[in-house]
Amino acid sequence: MNNTQQKQRDIYVEKRCTEMGFNPNWFEQMEQILEEQEALITLEAQTMVDNFWAQITERKLAGESQGRLGVRIIDREGYKIQIVWYRKQWFGPKDDKKLFGKAIPKGRNRNKYPMQRFSGFTDWEQELVEMFEDDFALLREASGAVADQRKAMDRAKKAYGALGYTETALVDMGEPELEEAWGI
């Protein structure tokens, strides 16, 4: 494609997008919004997890049991965050023990742990779970909604691309009608 044909194509695409009310910056704007929401959810989740561990530290400083319950965040950019409860287990000789965590299975509900999963823990550990789990479930749900929006955006990009609204789709389309319109 020579420069004249490229200019004709660009004019055609711009005219078509303008006539249809398509905003070419929409995808970038939505991506920015989703990134901000993802960061907000992750920050809130991390703050709550830190609060949980602060309470465990207080118990340790007071000479009380630290318990066998732990919680952590698994955050992979672009995906739903995971807030995972786990059972702490110590292995090895007394002077060289290593701490391992075994994830507690969530069960059928993808966003909330049922309280039955914590029946083997002490009362105070169960109280901590009750204190945090409802909010964790809401954060998991919000994060899942953001991840679903990302997937919907990807589908929309493909659809708009197939319609000829996005630049990358036009390069790969090779449709005879468009080539004819551009004089190619």
Secondary structure, DSSP 8 states (H G I E B T S, - for coil): --HHHHHHHHHHHHHHHHHHT--TTHHHHHHHHHHHHHHHHHHHHHHHHHHHHHHHHHHHHTT----SEEEEEE--TTS--EEEEEEEEEES-GGG-EEEEEE----S-SS---GGGGTTS-HHHHHHHHHHHHHHHHHHHHHHHHHHHHHHHHHHHHHHHHHT-SHHHHHHH--HHHHHHHT-
